[in-house]
Amino acid sequence: MTSLKSFMSRQEMLGLLVIAAVLFVVMPLAMDIFRLNLFGKYLTYAFVAIGLVLCWGKGGILSLGQGVFFGLGGYCMAMYLKLEASTPEATAIQSTPGIPDFMDWNQITALPWFWQPFNSLTFTIVAIIAVPALFAFIIGTAMFKRRVGGVYFAIITQAIAAILTILIIGQQGYTGGVNGITDLRTLKGWDIRTDEAKYILYYVNGGLLIAVLLLSQIVLKSKLGRLLVAVRDQEDRVRFSGYDVSNIKIFVFCFAAVLSAIGGAMFTLQVGFMSPSFVGIVPSIEMVIFCAVGGRLSIFGAVYGTLLVNWAKTTFSETFPELWLFGLGALFIAVVLVFPNGLSGLYRSYLAPLVDRFIVPKGRKTEPDEPTPVAPFSADTTAKPAE
């Protein structure tokens, strides 16, 4: 029990149980398959938001290009699914049977060499993790070893997102261009478009999300997690204590990239396509908003923030399509001015004391919450913790 308490506080245990109950009990019982599949898509964004909590909230590294890693994971999965759907029998009407349709339209007569390994599901799963991690490692090493940070790092990641989007659109014959990779049907012969498959994929998505929450909690409660907070608040002091700050930043940036890529791969399975519209600057900034609304210091709050913002986006865009962008702007302003620590901050301030009365024995003190900075959209989070 002592080991369990050191790993997760009572409030955190309660948060995990509530998320599990919402995902696996409430939503499947309360929603039809269309809405459930829609919320499954929202959950894929939660992987990115959790990574941003670790990278931005705990480490002070604001990345405005997480859509890059989300897209890399999604495209890796889409390439495998597209090759499975492009058998010679299924593409017999093409000029060159056995290759994806968009390649045939662009007069490519042979499968490119970098597509060929994606005929293997094992290679695809490894690539979903390895490709974004390697790309993040290259970016992180180039930036952090030269002590590039703050707004400069944020702008550079934003530029990378724009460059990758232009590259994907420009190489239409190899990537599907602006339309992306579409018409994805089966996974190892299993039709992913049926209602039964959508239910299964939703539960797999939810299970992976719970696993990622637990893994992130392990990182936060470890020595590395404490170093992350120290780097955010007093980077020079950590460096003078003998730690390699750049290696700490590179690790958490790569870790967040892998989480985003897992979300992108599940998005492709859940929705059935992947396009550059999920890679660029706009989706990357929206992902930061998901994290900020939920609370950039809480991995559980990031999940709730993702679900809330996307539900509001769907609901209001269906009812008031011309007003949704104003609503998103108002939400952005509210996070900055009214509740800078997000939903998790509101919970700690108003609801947590009430909950503690029921889950903490009388006379015992609760676990202190981590002090939170009050500038959620500042890229340079060097504010000292409150006394």
Disulfide bonds with the S-S distance in Angstrom:
none
